[in-house]
């Protein structure tokens, strides 16, 4: 603790201890002297003891004198008593009492009991009582006898008093002796205490002085010892020194820190030297083993460092060049390779130069050389043989050769890739060209009146053609996936439409194998979605196709469920389940590989080829932010499952709505399969019909009879053809032959088999409609439309199958439009002209671009339908020339290409075309596009426009009518955040290129390109208000 104080405080503490000790001794001595001095406590105690002995005599003297006065009065008894003696007697009594009270107080003070004088007082009181009560009255009465008796009594009392005094005096003397003994002890005790205080004070002062000496001398001794060890070079660790605040402690601490610092510095220096040696060894090994050329020279320019890489690159052995002049060696290698002609600025830039050197064997090698700054000789005290400068080089001869080989290989691969793409594009064009004619002509044939077998055969032809087109599309898609060019569209579509298309594409193959198709949609699945309907349908078609390949009997079930929905997006789960014999784990592992041939599940069965379909499906599902997998066990069937994240579109009312004339319609469903009954009921339930399902013919007859009895007959019976006991034909025959048939009862036969076989077996039975499985909402509505009487079906608004002849006269949506068809292929011209003419258009034809330019100069035209690839002047060049003519700057031009790749579509739009159609062309899509663009051009009166009208008018009626439909479509795409808005913005910008609003629209296009659809929609609506784009 003392070491926490500095020296001055420690010395002050020592002085304070000495001062306090001797002050205590002096005060104690003064107190002792005060007690034993004259008048002090001891003196007073001795005086009180003596007074106690000497003062005990006065009270007896008062009694003795009073006794003597009584004897005097007795002697003078014959005369009258003297008043003086009586008064004196009174005085003696008073003095006695006063003296008695005084000693009672003194006894209390000196610590003696007050009862010590009680015996004296009793005798005295009795004496004075006898005097006053008996003796003096006997004198006054001169009664001698009484006087003698009283005097005798006084004598007795006197003796008693004297005896009491004799007994009290020893007690007072004993008290006095005790006081003298106390005084002696007191004096001895005080003397002892005084000596003790003196000794303790001296010891405390001496001890403290010793501790202070040690607190000062100890650190100083350690400091001297430590300084001597450090001076002797002993750097061993010393015991840790606590940091005291006194000067010696601080000195010791400083010396300890100094020693520890020196020790750490020495250890660090040792480690640094070790690391330096280790780093030097590693550097030497690295220099020797690295492929980096390292050359070092000393201040005189002689080579002191020359590694193995330098030896390999130059051909010189190290022993040959060490100590040689670098100038001589580099002159042999390459005179330009110099280390001494590089300026400081170039050295500081640490630049690299490329040199060609000559190997000793004559080989030319390419070296990339980097120079380093020379070390300052005056700072490093370099001597001959020390490395003053190091330079590095890399022998890139082999790398350059490898790069040239790699470039050649990449060029060859790119050429092969381009050749493949060119081949696929050419193949696509060559295949699509005849397929367009086959499909188009087959479609035209199906629109005519044909026997049912011929219609069936033509449908088979169309199915086969579509299958071939799917194979071609798979090849093209796989090529796009391989090159990273496959992009999904984002358009609004109805899920039911995608499933209808899937059913149409697979029903014939399923019917041919005797398989059933069943579609199930979960109740929480959004009816309208945003995504790529075509790609989603492609995945479903590939999975269903694989299930059809693996399945020989039973059914294929397609189910859609919603796993999660957050308002803007939904995660859907699609499941395709078959009743095949299942797949093994080995078969599943490679199922999604390209061009896989999977062995059949049973021995002797042919391999099952998945081709490219499943491999493409996996990539498409990944693009849709989903996963695809297969669950199967041998003998338990197979489940193809995939998930897809799609946008959710607002319901535009295209779903099922309550139809006023169908709400009271009563329908009976007859099917032995519970799943089929459930599917039909699920489709019809949203129409709010009155439904009843039974499982066989007998129950159906009973239900029909019961309903008629109750006055609530059924209007429609949907019955399955193949049922046990009583099939659908037998049930229909009994219904027609019984009283159950009414004028409004319609029979719809549901079948999973051939329609032709059913109609052949039902020649004697009147069936109102045939519904082929797999059923879908569209096919059910078509069957109801066909089966119900006109008063009922007027409310069933459903599209009519284009393959069937229309009941009403065909519509002519293109009536009054003048269309120029530019196509080099004669069959294509014939097909397209037929489709357009049947729709009411006036068609003119040209076989190349030049002929199209000539005809347009001579005839009015509302729209040009142009093939993009033609001999001579192709469609793109023709479009550019047309756009250069002011009269045709806004003429609608629709391209026809061999496929719908984004590159071809963009090339057409950049050339100035307004829209794009891919072959094979769908008739409905062709008519829709021609009608949309042609009607806009017709309304604008483009054929008679003055050349300067569209360019000089603020917004002429012709230009507004032409742009307005595109403007409305673009607004719809932006509202749905559809990425296809970018492709529509190009033709609008082209139409507005000479208008003052073009610059404002460029901002809209820029926002669309950046993906900011909300801002683009806001700008588009604002600009539309300024340009008066609203309205009909």
Secondary structure in CASP SS format (residue, H / E / C, confidence):
PFRMAT SS
TARGET T0000
AUTHOR 0000-0000-0000
METHOD secondary structure of the structure
MODEL  1
X C 1.00
X H 1.00
X H 1.00
X H 1.00
X C 1.00
X C 1.00
X H 1.00
X H 1.00
X H 1.00
X H 1.00
X H 1.00
X H 1.00
X H 1.00
X H 1.00
X H 1.00
X H 1.00
X H 1.00
X H 1.00
X H 1.00
X H 1.00
X H 1.00
X H 1.00
X H 1.00
X H 1.00
X H 1.00
X H 1.00
X H 1.00
X H 1.00
X H 1.00
X H 1.00
X H 1.00
X H 1.00
X H 1.00
X H 1.00
X H 1.00
X H 1.00
X C 1.00
X C 1.00
X C 1.00
X C 1.00
X H 1.00
X H 1.00
X H 1.00
X H 1.00
X H 1.00
X H 1.00
X H 1.00
X H 1.00
X H 1.00
X H 1.00
X H 1.00
X H 1.00
X H 1.00
X H 1.00
X C 1.00
X H 1.00
X H 1.00
X H 1.00
X H 1.00
X H 1.00
X H 1.00
X H 1.00
X H 1.00
X H 1.00
X H 1.00
X H 1.00
X H 1.00
X H 1.00
X H 1.00
X H 1.00
X H 1.00
X H 1.00
X H 1.00
X H 1.00
X H 1.00
X C 1.00
X C 1.00
X C 1.00
X C 1.00
X C 1.00
X C 1.00
X C 1.00
X H 1.00
X H 1.00
X H 1.00
X H 1.00
X H 1.00
X H 1.00
X H 1.00
X H 1.00
X H 1.00
X H 1.00
X H 1.00
X H 1.00
X H 1.00
X H 1.00
X H 1.00
X H 1.00
X H 1.00
X H 1.00
X H 1.00
X H 1.00
X H 1.00
X H 1.00
X H 1.00
X H 1.00
X H 1.00
X H 1.00
X H 1.00
X H 1.00
X C 1.00
X C 1.00
X C 1.00
X H 1.00
X H 1.00
X H 1.00
X H 1.00
X H 1.00
X H 1.00
X H 1.00
X H 1.00
X H 1.00
X H 1.00
X H 1.00
X H 1.00
X H 1.00
X H 1.00
X H 1.00
X H 1.00
X H 1.00
X H 1.00
X H 1.00
X H 1.00
X H 1.00
X H 1.00
X H 1.00
X H 1.00
X H 1.00
X H 1.00
X H 1.00
X C 1.00
X C 1.00
X C 1.00
X H 1.00
X H 1.00
X H 1.00
X H 1.00
X H 1.00
X H 1.00
X H 1.00
X H 1.00
X H 1.00
X H 1.00
X H 1.00
X H 1.00
X H 1.00
X H 1.00
X H 1.00
X H 1.00
X H 1.00
X H 1.00
X H 1.00
X H 1.00
X H 1.00
X H 1.00
X H 1.00
X H 1.00
X H 1.00
X H 1.00
X H 1.00
X H 1.00
X H 1.00
X H 1.00
X H 1.00
X H 1.00
X H 1.00
X H 1.00
X H 1.00
X H 1.00
X H 1.00
X H 1.00
X H 1.00
X H 1.00
X H 1.00
X H 1.00
X H 1.00
X H 1.00
X H 1.00
X H 1.00
X H 1.00
X H 1.00
X H 1.00
X H 1.00
X H 1.00
X H 1.00
X H 1.00
X H 1.00
X H 1.00
X H 1.00
X H 1.00
X H 1.00
X H 1.00
X H 1.00
X H 1.00
X H 1.00
X H 1.00
X H 1.00
X H 1.00
X H 1.00
X H 1.00
X H 1.00
X H 1.00
X H 1.00
X H 1.00
X H 1.00
X H 1.00
X H 1.00
X H 1.00
X H 1.00
X H 1.00
X H 1.00
X H 1.00
X H 1.00
X H 1.00
X H 1.00
X H 1.00
X H 1.00
X H 1.00
X H 1.00
X H 1.00
X H 1.00
X C 1.00
X C 1.00
X C 1.00
X C 1.00
X C 1.00
X C 1.00
X C 1.00
X C 1.00
X C 1.00
X C 1.00
X C 1.00
X C 1.00
X C 1.00
X C 1.00
X C 1.00
X H 1.00
X H 1.00
X H 1.00
X H 1.00
X H 1.00
X H 1.00
X H 1.00
X H 1.00
X H 1.00
X H 1.00
X H 1.00
X H 1.00
X H 1.00
X H 1.00
X H 1.00
X H 1.00
X H 1.00
X H 1.00
X H 1.00
X H 1.00
X H 1.00
X H 1.00
X H 1.00
X H 1.00
X H 1.00
X H 1.00
X H 1.00
X H 1.00
X H 1.00
X H 1.00
X H 1.00
X H 1.00
X H 1.00
X H 1.00
X H 1.00
X H 1.00
X H 1.00
X H 1.00
X H 1.00
X H 1.00
X H 1.00
X H 1.00
X H 1.00
X C 1.00
X C 1.00
X E 1.00
X E 1.00
X E 1.00
X E 1.00
X E 1.00
X E 1.00
X C 1.00
X C 1.00
X C 1.00
X C 1.00
X E 1.00
X E 1.00
X E 1.00
X E 1.00
X E 1.00
X C 1.00
X H 1.00
X H 1.00
X H 1.00
X H 1.00
X H 1.00
X H 1.00
X H 1.00
X C 1.00
X C 1.00
X C 1.00
X H 1.00
X H 1.00
X H 1.00
X H 1.00
X C 1.00
X C 1.00
X C 1.00
X E 1.00
X H 1.00
X H 1.00
X H 1.00
X H 1.00
X H 1.00
X H 1.00
X H 1.00
X H 1.00
X C 1.00
X C 1.00
X C 1.00
X C 1.00
X C 1.00
X C 1.00
X C 1.00
X C 1.00
X C 1.00
X C 1.00
X H 1.00
X H 1.00
X H 1.00
X H 1.00
X H 1.00
X C 1.00
X C 1.00
X C 1.00
X E 1.00
X E 1.00
X E 1.00
X E 1.00
X E 1.00
X E 1.00
X E 1.00
X C 1.00
X C 1.00
X C 1.00
X C 1.00
X C 1.00
X E 1.00
X E 1.00
X E 1.00
X E 1.00
X E 1.00
X E 1.00
X E 1.00
X C 1.00
X C 1.00
X C 1.00
X C 1.00
X C 1.00
X C 1.00
X H 1.00
X H 1.00
X H 1.00
X H 1.00
X C 1.00
X C 1.00
X C 1.00
X C 1.00
X C 1.00
X C 1.00
X C 1.00
X C 1.00
X E 1.00
X E 1.00
X E 1.00
X E 1.00
X E 1.00
X E 1.00
X E 1.00
X C 1.00
X H 1.00
X H 1.00
X H 1.00
X H 1.00
X H 1.00
X H 1.00
X H 1.00
X H 1.00
X H 1.00
X H 1.00
X H 1.00
X H 1.00
X H 1.00
X H 1.00
X H 1.00
X H 1.00
X H 1.00
X H 1.00
X H 1.00
X H 1.00
X H 1.00
X H 1.00
X H 1.00
X H 1.00
X H 1.00
X H 1.00
X H 1.00
X H 1.00
X H 1.00
X H 1.00
X H 1.00
X H 1.00
X H 1.00
X H 1.00
X H 1.00
X H 1.00
X H 1.00
X H 1.00
X H 1.00
X H 1.00
X H 1.00
X H 1.00
X H 1.00
X H 1.00
X H 1.00
X H 1.00
X H 1.00
X H 1.00
X H 1.00
X H 1.00
X C 1.00
X C 1.00
X C 1.00
X C 1.00
X C 1.00
X H 1.00
X H 1.00
X H 1.00
X H 1.00
X H 1.00
X H 1.00
X H 1.00
X H 1.00
X H 1.00
X H 1.00
X H 1.00
X H 1.00
X H 1.00
X H 1.00
X H 1.00
X H 1.00
X H 1.00
X H 1.00
X H 1.00
X H 1.00
X H 1.00
X H 1.00
X H 1.00
X H 1.00
X H 1.00
X H 1.00
X H 1.00
X H 1.00
X H 1.00
X H 1.00
X H 1.00
X H 1.00
X C 1.00
X C 1.00
X C 1.00
X C 1.00
X C 1.00
X C 1.00
X C 1.00
X E 1.00
X E 1.00
X E 1.00
X E 1.00
X H 1.00
X H 1.00
X H 1.00
X H 1.00
X H 1.00
X H 1.00
X H 1.00
X H 1.00
X H 1.00
X H 1.00
X H 1.00
X H 1.00
X H 1.00
X H 1.00
X H 1.00
X H 1.00
X H 1.00
X H 1.00
X C 1.00
X C 1.00
X C 1.00
X E 1.00
X E 1.00
X E 1.00
X E 1.00
X E 1.00
X E 1.00
X C 1.00
X C 1.00
X C 1.00
X C 1.00
X C 1.00
X C 1.00
X E 1.00
X E 1.00
X E 1.00
X E 1.00
X C 1.00
X H 1.00
X H 1.00
X H 1.00
X H 1.00
X H 1.00
X H 1.00
X H 1.00
X H 1.00
X H 1.00
X H 1.00
X H 1.00
X H 1.00
X H 1.00
X H 1.00
X H 1.00
X H 1.00
X H 1.00
X H 1.00
X C 1.00
X C 1.00
X C 1.00
X C 1.00
X E 1.00
X E 1.00
X E 1.00
X E 1.00
X E 1.00
X E 1.00
X E 1.00
X E 1.00
X E 1.00
X E 1.00
X E 1.00
X C 1.00
X C 1.00
X C 1.00
X E 1.00
X E 1.00
X E 1.00
X E 1.00
X E 1.00
X E 1.00
X E 1.00
X E 1.00
X E 1.00
X E 1.00
X C 1.00
X C 1.00
X C 1.00
X C 1.00
X C 1.00
X C 1.00
X H 1.00
X H 1.00
X H 1.00
X H 1.00
X H 1.00
X C 1.00
X C 1.00
X C 1.00
X C 1.00
X C 1.00
X C 1.00
X E 1.00
X E 1.00
X E 1.00
X C 1.00
X C 1.00
X C 1.00
X C 1.00
X C 1.00
X C 1.00
X C 1.00
X C 1.00
X C 1.00
X E 1.00
X E 1.00
X E 1.00
X E 1.00
X C 1.00
X H 1.00
X H 1.00
X H 1.00
X H 1.00
X H 1.00
X H 1.00
X H 1.00
X H 1.00
X H 1.00
X H 1.00
X H 1.00
X C 1.00
X C 1.00
X C 1.00
X C 1.00
X E 1.00
X E 1.00
X E 1.00
X E 1.00
X E 1.00
X C 1.00
X C 1.00
X C 1.00
X C 1.00
X C 1.00
X E 1.00
X E 1.00
X E 1.00
X E 1.00
X E 1.00
X E 1.00
X E 1.00
X E 1.00
X E 1.00
X E 1.00
X E 1.00
X C 1.00
X C 1.00
X C 1.00
X C 1.00
X C 1.00
X C 1.00
X C 1.00
X C 1.00
X C 1.00
X C 1.00
X C 1.00
X C 1.00
X C 1.00
X C 1.00
X C 1.00
X C 1.00
X C 1.00
X E 1.00
X E 1.00
X E 1.00
X E 1.00
X E 1.00
X C 1.00
X C 1.00
X C 1.00
X H 1.00
X H 1.00
X H 1.00
X H 1.00
X H 1.00
X H 1.00
X H 1.00
X H 1.00
X H 1.00
X H 1.00
X H 1.00
X H 1.00
X C 1.00
X C 1.00
X C 1.00
X C 1.00
X E 1.00
X E 1.00
X E 1.00
X E 1.00
X E 1.00
X C 1.00
X C 1.00
X H 1.00
X H 1.00
X H 1.00
X H 1.00
X H 1.00
X H 1.00
X H 1.00
X H 1.00
X H 1.00
X H 1.00
X H 1.00
X H 1.00
X H 1.00
X C 1.00
X C 1.00
X C 1.00
X C 1.00
X C 1.00
X C 1.00
X E 1.00
X E 1.00
X E 1.00
X E 1.00
X E 1.00
X C 1.00
X C 1.00
X C 1.00
X C 1.00
X C 1.00
X C 1.00
X C 1.00
X H 1.00
X H 1.00
X H 1.00
X H 1.00
X H 1.00
X H 1.00
X H 1.00
X H 1.00
X H 1.00
X H 1.00
X C 1.00
X C 1.00
X C 1.00
X C 1.00
X C 1.00
X C 1.00
X C 1.00
X C 1.00
X E 1.00
X E 1.00
X E 1.00
X E 1.00
X E 1.00
X E 1.00
X C 1.00
X C 1.00
X C 1.00
X H 1.00
X H 1.00
X H 1.00
X H 1.00
X H 1.00
X H 1.00
X H 1.00
X C 1.00
X C 1.00
X C 1.00
X C 1.00
X C 1.00
X C 1.00
X C 1.00
X E 1.00
X E 1.00
X E 1.00
X E 1.00
X C 1.00
X C 1.00
X C 1.00
X C 1.00
X H 1.00
X H 1.00
X H 1.00
X H 1.00
X H 1.00
X H 1.00
X H 1.00
X H 1.00
X H 1.00
X H 1.00
X H 1.00
X C 1.00
X C 1.00
X H 1.00
X H 1.00
X H 1.00
X H 1.00
X C 1.00
X C 1.00
X C 1.00
X C 1.00
X C 1.00
X C 1.00
X C 1.00
X C 1.00
X C 1.00
X C 1.00
X C 1.00
X C 1.00
X C 1.00
X C 1.00
X C 1.00
X C 1.00
X C 1.00
X C 1.00
X C 1.00
X C 1.00
X C 1.00
X C 1.00
X C 1.00
X C 1.00
X E 1.00
X E 1.00
X E 1.00
X E 1.00
X E 1.00
X C 1.00
X C 1.00
X C 1.00
X H 1.00
X H 1.00
X H 1.00
X H 1.00
X H 1.00
X H 1.00
X H 1.00
X H 1.00
X H 1.00
X H 1.00
X H 1.00
X H 1.00
X H 1.00
X C 1.00
X C 1.00
X C 1.00
X E 1.00
X E 1.00
X E 1.00
X E 1.00
X E 1.00
X C 1.00
X C 1.00
X H 1.00
X H 1.00
X H 1.00
X H 1.00
X H 1.00
X H 1.00
X H 1.00
X H 1.00
X H 1.00
X H 1.00
X C 1.00
X C 1.00
X C 1.00
X C 1.00
X E 1.00
X E 1.00
X E 1.00
X E 1.00
X E 1.00
X C 1.00
X C 1.00
X C 1.00
X C 1.00
X C 1.00
X C 1.00
X C 1.00
X H 1.00
X H 1.00
X H 1.00
X H 1.00
X H 1.00
X H 1.00
X H 1.00
X H 1.00
X H 1.00
X H 1.00
X C 1.00
X H 1.00
X H 1.00
X H 1.00
X C 1.00
X C 1.00
X C 1.00
X C 1.00
X E 1.00
X E 1.00
X E 1.00
X E 1.00
X E 1.00
X C 1.00
X C 1.00
X C 1.00
X C 1.00
X H 1.00
X H 1.00
X H 1.00
X H 1.00
X H 1.00
X H 1.00
X H 1.00
X H 1.00
X H 1.00
X H 1.00
X C 1.00
X C 1.00
X C 1.00
X E 1.00
X E 1.00
X E 1.00
X E 1.00
X C 1.00
X C 1.00
X C 1.00
X C 1.00
X H 1.00
X H 1.00
X H 1.00
X H 1.00
X H 1.00
X H 1.00
X H 1.00
X H 1.00
X H 1.00
X H 1.00
X H 1.00
X H 1.00
X H 1.00
X H 1.00
X H 1.00
X H 1.00
X H 1.00
X H 1.00
X C 1.00
X H 1.00
X H 1.00
X H 1.00
X C 1.00
X C 1.00
X C 1.00
X C 1.00
X H 1.00
X H 1.00
X H 1.00
X H 1.00
X C 1.00
X C 1.00
X C 1.00
X C 1.00
X H 1.00
X H 1.00
X H 1.00
X H 1.00
X H 1.00
X H 1.00
X H 1.00
X H 1.00
X H 1.00
X H 1.00
X H 1.00
X H 1.00
X H 1.00
X H 1.00
X H 1.00
X H 1.00
X H 1.00
X H 1.00
X H 1.00
X C 1.00
X C 1.00
X C 1.00
X C 1.00
X C 1.00
X H 1.00
X H 1.00
X H 1.00
X H 1.00
X H 1.00
X H 1.00
X H 1.00
X H 1.00
X H 1.00
X H 1.00
X H 1.00
X C 1.00
X C 1.00
X C 1.00
X C 1.00
X C 1.00
X C 1.00
X H 1.00
X H 1.00
X H 1.00
X H 1.00
X H 1.00
X H 1.00
X H 1.00
X H 1.00
X H 1.00
X H 1.00
X H 1.00
X H 1.00
X C 1.00
X C 1.00
X C 1.00
X H 1.00
X H 1.00
X H 1.00
X H 1.00
X H 1.00
X H 1.00
X H 1.00
X H 1.00
X H 1.00
X H 1.00
X H 1.00
X H 1.00
X H 1.00
X H 1.00
X C 1.00
X C 1.00
X C 1.00
X C 1.00
X C 1.00
X C 1.00
END
